Structure formats: structure tokens, C-alpha cells
Amino acid sequence: MIGIRVTGKSRILSFLIIGLIILGILIGGHKCEKVLGATGTVKGKISIAIVYDNYNVNPNLISSWGFGCIIRTPNKDILFDTGGDSSILLSNMDKMGIDPKDIDIVVISHIHGDHVGGLNGFLEKNGNVKVYIPSSFPDSIREKIKSYGAKYFNVKDFMRISDDIYTTGEMGTWIKEQSLILDTREGLVIITGCAHPGVINIAKKAKQILHKKIYLFMGGFHLFHTSESELKSIIKGFRNLGIKKVAPSHCSGDRCRELFKEEYKEDYIDSGVGKIITVPAK
């Protein structure tokens, strides 16, 4: 056996090397956690990633008229709306590190092409999903969904889709639309595709159904042709309803976003494709 003499200097050097290795592991682990928080499911958290929008917060992604977001919960991954073009949707998902095969549920807000247009292309990548559509949809869409091996569910009224995830049910008259409600530890998070039934009406229904405060209202507000006086009235309505944070995008309009930002200040979230919002799960 060959003896190795460990001097004081060698012992100190060994301690330094071990310390650097441990520090590297800790730093590396922290970086991995941050990436996971952006694109994966984190225990105790719900992440909402905007994967399709005409507003852009990440220049590496493609922006286009429409809306789509992925809600990642500790139990299920949900795609809400698919934008207007599946190639853009799938490209953005890929760049954000989201595998289409990880999605468990698809929810479509309404019939317009900028929200349902990417559905077929997505189902080509993953037909092993449940698709929740407004009951007013034509049978041709149901047949198309079935052709990919996916299951569809007609939505007429308020219903639970997954743990602490609900749909408002169909709202509106001319354009039937459903919105999502997330019941989180901070309060309700409402996600709208286009909000054709009106943002105030949607917010009121969510509060009436679940009897909880609204923490965040986000998505398309459909206010891009709305007068300034009406916009201010709607913002006042949000305040009266106690809505804490807002993240308007898609069809909300530039002036709408400006006025909400002036009113909500630090509680305004600049949203668009690439934005990731994380809230604590219930």
C-alpha cells in the first residue's frame, strides 16, 4: 500500500474543491428549478404560459392575431385556445420547451378561427386529449375531433374541468363563448379568449358561482374598438368588483392596455406571447 501524506495546505485545498463542487450543484439546481417553473409543472404552483398572441413579450417567439395559453397545474396540463395557425402554435410551444404530448385537456373558448384554427394541427401531434367545446359548435368540429382519436365534451353550463379548474359555460347571445376560472390560493384567475360576452359580465358570473375574490383577470378583453369613456367605465367596474391584477392581451387594444396600466400600476401585467404567470395552487 502506498501512503499519501496530507499536508495542511492539501487539506485546505481539498475543502475548497469540495466546497466549489457543492456550490456548483446548488447553483445548477436553482437554474433547473427556474427553467422548470417557466415551462413545466412545479409542485404547489400553477403556471400560465401564453403560447399564441398578437402582442409579444418574447422576441424569439412568433406573434400573430389570436390567442392560446397553457395552464400547467400539479395534476393536469390544459391548452386553452389554439390560435389561428397550428404551425405558429407548435413552434412557440417547442421554443418554450412544451411538448404537445404533455397536454391532457384542450378547451376552446369560441368558434372564431383565431382561437380554434390551430386545433387540427395540434391534434395531429396529440390526439390523446379531452376537448371541451361550446355546445353551440357545429357537428363538423365534433367529427374532426373524433377523427384524431380525441374525445369531445359539449359545454353548456358552468362545470368543473379538472381540480380547481372550471368553465363559465356558454355565455353571450350572438357569439357563444366560454371562459376559464382557476381557483387558486390567491383567489380566482379568469382567462378569456375574446370576452365577447363582456369582461364585466364574465367577472360577475365567476364571483356569483364560486363566491370568491378575483385575483387576476387575463386574456383577450375585446375592447379594441371601445371609446375612452367606456374603457374608463369598465376599469372602474373592475375596481368595484375588487379585481386585484389584470393582464389584457390579444383583442384588448392598445388604448385599453394603456388605461389599465395607468390605473393598476404595479398590479398591471404586460402580457403577450411568451409571458409566463405563476400563481400558488389552492
C-alpha positions as CSV (number, residue, x, y, z in Angstrom):
1,M,0.0,0.0,0.0
2,I,1.3,3.4,-0.9
3,G,0.9,6.0,1.8
4,I,-0.2,9.6,0.9
5,R,0.8,12.3,3.2
6,V,-1.9,15.0,3.5
7,T,-0.4,18.4,4.4
8,G,-2.3,21.3,5.9
9,K,-2.2,23.1,2.5
10,S,-3.5,20.0,0.8
11,R,-6.3,19.6,3.3
12,I,-7.4,23.3,2.8
13,L,-7.3,22.8,-1.0
14,S,-9.4,19.7,-0.7
15,F,-12.0,21.6,1.4
16,L,-12.1,24.4,-1.2
17,I,-12.6,22.0,-4.1
18,I,-15.4,20.2,-2.3
19,G,-17.0,23.5,-1.4
20,L,-16.9,24.6,-5.0
21,I,-18.5,21.4,-6.2
22,I,-21.3,21.7,-3.6
23,L,-21.8,25.4,-4.6
24,G,-22.0,24.4,-8.3
25,I,-24.6,21.7,-7.6
26,L,-26.7,24.2,-5.6
27,I,-26.5,26.9,-8.4
28,G,-27.2,24.3,-11.1
29,G,-30.2,23.0,-9.2
30,H,-31.5,26.6,-8.8
31,K,-31.2,27.2,-12.5
32,C,-33.1,24.0,-13.3
33,E,-35.9,25.0,-11.0
34,K,-36.3,28.3,-12.7
35,V,-36.5,26.7,-16.1
36,L,-39.0,24.1,-14.8
37,G,-41.0,27.0,-13.4
38,A,-41.2,28.5,-16.8
39,T,-42.3,25.5,-18.8
40,G,-43.1,22.7,-16.5
41,T,-45.3,21.7,-13.6
42,V,-43.9,22.9,-10.2
43,K,-45.3,21.4,-7.0
44,G,-47.8,23.7,-5.4
45,K,-47.9,26.1,-8.4
46,I,-50.0,26.9,-11.4
47,S,-48.2,28.4,-14.4
48,I,-50.0,30.1,-17.3
49,A,-47.8,30.3,-20.4
50,I,-49.1,32.5,-23.3
51,V,-48.2,30.5,-26.5
52,Y,-50.2,32.4,-29.0
53,D,-50.9,36.1,-29.1
54,N,-50.6,39.2,-31.3
55,Y,-48.8,41.0,-28.5
56,N,-45.3,39.9,-27.9
57,V,-43.1,39.8,-24.8
58,N,-40.5,37.4,-26.1
59,P,-38.9,38.4,-29.5
60,N,-37.8,34.8,-30.1
61,L,-41.4,33.7,-30.5
62,I,-43.8,34.4,-33.3
63,S,-46.7,36.8,-32.7
64,S,-49.9,36.5,-34.7
65,W,-53.5,37.5,-34.3
66,G,-55.2,35.1,-32.0
67,F,-54.9,33.6,-28.5
68,G,-53.7,30.4,-26.9
69,C,-52.3,29.6,-23.4
70,I,-51.2,26.6,-21.5
71,I,-52.2,26.2,-17.9
72,R,-49.9,23.7,-16.1
73,T,-51.2,22.5,-12.7
74,P,-49.8,19.9,-10.3
75,N,-52.3,17.4,-11.9
76,K,-53.1,18.4,-15.4
77,D,-51.8,20.4,-18.4
78,I,-54.5,22.4,-20.2
79,L,-54.4,24.1,-23.6
80,F,-56.9,27.0,-23.7
81,D,-57.5,28.0,-27.3
82,T,-55.1,27.2,-30.2
83,G,-54.6,30.5,-32.0
84,G,-55.2,30.7,-35.8
85,D,-52.3,28.7,-37.1
86,S,-51.1,25.4,-35.8
87,S,-47.5,25.8,-37.2
88,I,-47.1,29.0,-35.1
89,L,-48.7,27.4,-32.1
90,L,-46.4,24.4,-32.2
91,S,-43.3,26.4,-33.0
92,N,-43.9,28.6,-30.0
93,M,-44.6,25.7,-27.8
94,D,-41.4,24.0,-28.9
95,K,-39.3,27.1,-28.2
96,M,-40.8,27.3,-24.8
97,G,-40.0,23.7,-24.1
98,I,-43.6,22.5,-24.0
99,D,-44.3,19.1,-25.6
100,P,-47.7,18.8,-27.2
101,K,-47.9,15.2,-25.8
102,D,-47.8,16.6,-22.3
103,I,-51.2,18.3,-22.7
104,D,-54.2,16.4,-21.1
105,I,-57.1,18.7,-21.9
106,V,-57.9,21.2,-24.6
107,V,-60.6,23.9,-24.1
108,I,-61.8,26.1,-27.0
109,S,-63.5,29.4,-26.0
110,H,-65.5,30.1,-29.1
111,I,-65.9,29.3,-32.8
112,H,-63.7,32.1,-34.4
113,G,-60.7,31.0,-36.4
114,D,-58.1,32.8,-34.4
115,H,-59.0,30.6,-31.4
116,V,-59.9,27.3,-33.0
117,G,-57.7,27.4,-36.1
118,G,-54.7,25.6,-34.6
119,L,-56.8,22.7,-33.2
120,N,-56.4,20.2,-36.1
121,G,-52.7,20.7,-36.3
122,F,-52.3,20.2,-32.5
123,L,-54.5,17.1,-32.6
124,E,-52.2,15.6,-35.2
125,K,-49.4,15.8,-32.6
126,N,-51.6,14.7,-29.7
127,G,-55.0,13.0,-30.2
128,N,-54.9,11.6,-26.7
129,V,-56.8,14.5,-25.1
130,K,-60.2,15.6,-23.9
131,V,-61.5,18.6,-25.9
132,Y,-64.1,20.8,-24.2
133,I,-66.1,22.9,-26.8
134,P,-69.2,25.1,-26.5
135,S,-72.3,23.0,-27.2
136,S,-73.2,25.5,-30.0
137,F,-70.3,24.3,-32.1
138,P,-71.3,22.6,-35.4
139,D,-71.1,18.8,-35.7
140,S,-68.3,19.1,-38.3
141,I,-65.9,20.1,-35.5
142,R,-67.0,17.2,-33.3
143,E,-66.4,14.8,-36.2
144,K,-63.0,16.3,-36.8
145,I,-62.0,15.9,-33.2
146,K,-63.1,12.3,-33.2
147,S,-61.1,11.6,-36.4
148,Y,-57.9,12.2,-34.4
149,G,-58.9,9.8,-31.7
150,A,-59.7,12.6,-29.2
151,K,-62.8,12.8,-27.0
152,Y,-65.0,15.9,-27.1
153,F,-67.3,17.2,-24.4
154,N,-70.1,19.7,-25.0
155,V,-70.2,22.6,-22.6
156,K,-73.4,24.4,-22.0
157,D,-73.3,25.5,-18.3
158,F,-70.8,26.0,-15.6
159,M,-68.8,22.9,-14.9
160,R,-65.6,21.6,-13.4
161,I,-63.0,20.5,-16.0
162,S,-60.2,19.5,-13.6
163,D,-59.2,20.0,-10.0
164,D,-59.9,23.7,-9.2
165,I,-60.3,24.5,-13.0
166,Y,-63.8,25.4,-14.2
167,T,-65.6,26.8,-17.3
168,T,-68.1,29.6,-17.0
169,G,-70.2,27.6,-19.5
170,E,-71.5,29.3,-22.7
171,M,-72.2,33.0,-22.3
172,G,-73.4,35.6,-24.7
173,T,-76.1,35.7,-27.4
174,W,-74.8,36.2,-30.9
175,I,-71.4,34.7,-30.2
176,K,-71.4,31.9,-27.6
177,E,-68.2,31.8,-25.6
178,Q,-66.8,30.1,-22.5
179,S,-64.0,31.3,-20.3
180,L,-61.8,29.5,-17.8
181,I,-61.8,30.0,-14.0
182,L,-58.9,28.9,-11.9
183,D,-59.5,28.6,-8.2
184,T,-56.1,29.4,-6.6
185,R,-54.8,30.2,-3.1
186,E,-54.7,33.9,-4.1
187,G,-58.3,33.9,-5.4
188,L,-59.9,33.4,-8.8
189,V,-57.9,33.7,-12.0
190,I,-60.2,34.3,-15.0
191,I,-58.8,33.6,-18.5
192,T,-60.8,34.8,-21.5
193,G,-60.3,34.1,-25.2
194,C,-62.0,37.1,-26.6
195,A,-64.6,38.1,-23.9
196,H,-67.4,38.7,-26.4
197,P,-70.0,38.4,-23.6
198,G,-68.3,41.3,-21.9
199,V,-65.5,41.3,-19.3
200,I,-67.7,42.7,-16.6
201,N,-70.4,40.0,-17.2
202,I,-67.8,37.3,-17.1
203,A,-66.2,38.6,-13.9
204,K,-69.6,38.9,-12.2
205,K,-70.6,35.3,-13.2
206,A,-67.3,33.9,-11.8
207,K,-67.9,35.6,-8.5
208,Q,-71.5,34.6,-8.3
209,I,-70.7,31.0,-9.0
210,L,-67.7,30.5,-6.7
211,H,-68.3,33.3,-4.2
212,K,-64.6,34.2,-4.1
213,K,-62.5,37.3,-4.8
214,I,-60.9,37.7,-8.2
215,Y,-57.1,37.8,-8.1
216,L,-56.3,38.1,-11.8
217,F,-58.3,38.7,-15.0
218,M,-56.4,38.0,-18.2
219,G,-56.6,37.2,-21.9
220,G,-58.5,39.0,-24.7
221,F,-60.8,41.7,-23.4
222,H,-62.3,42.6,-26.8
223,L,-62.1,46.3,-26.2
224,F,-60.0,47.5,-29.2
225,H,-62.9,49.5,-30.7
226,T,-64.2,50.8,-27.4
227,S,-64.4,54.5,-26.7
228,E,-62.2,56.0,-24.0
229,S,-65.1,56.9,-21.7
230,E,-66.4,53.4,-21.9
231,L,-63.0,52.0,-21.2
232,K,-62.7,54.1,-18.1
233,S,-66.1,52.9,-17.0
234,I,-65.1,49.3,-17.4
235,I,-61.9,49.9,-15.5
236,K,-64.0,51.4,-12.7
237,G,-66.2,48.3,-12.8
238,F,-63.1,46.1,-12.4
239,R,-62.2,48.1,-9.3
240,N,-65.7,47.9,-7.9
241,L,-65.6,44.1,-8.4
242,G,-62.3,44.0,-6.4
243,I,-60.2,42.6,-9.2
244,K,-56.6,42.8,-7.9
245,K,-54.5,42.2,-11.1
246,V,-55.1,42.5,-14.8
247,A,-53.2,41.1,-17.9
248,P,-55.0,42.2,-21.1
249,S,-53.7,41.0,-24.4
250,H,-54.9,39.8,-27.9
251,C,-58.0,41.8,-28.8
252,S,-57.9,44.2,-25.9
253,G,-56.4,47.1,-27.8
254,D,-53.5,49.4,-27.2
255,R,-55.5,52.2,-25.5
256,C,-57.2,49.6,-23.3
257,R,-53.9,48.3,-22.2
258,E,-52.6,51.8,-21.6
259,L,-55.5,52.9,-19.4
260,F,-55.5,49.7,-17.4
261,K,-51.7,50.2,-16.8
262,E,-52.3,53.7,-15.6
263,E,-54.9,52.6,-13.2
264,Y,-53.4,49.3,-11.9
265,K,-49.7,50.3,-11.9
266,E,-47.7,47.5,-10.3
267,D,-50.7,45.2,-10.5
268,Y,-50.8,45.5,-14.3
269,I,-49.1,42.6,-16.1
270,D,-47.7,43.2,-19.5
271,S,-48.9,40.2,-21.4
272,G,-48.4,38.6,-24.8
273,V,-46.8,35.6,-26.4
274,G,-44.0,34.3,-24.2
275,K,-45.4,35.6,-21.0
276,I,-45.5,33.2,-18.0
277,I,-47.6,33.9,-15.0
278,T,-47.2,31.8,-11.9
279,V,-49.7,31.6,-9.0
280,P,-49.9,29.3,-6.0
281,A,-52.2,26.4,-6.3
282,K,-55.1,26.0,-3.9
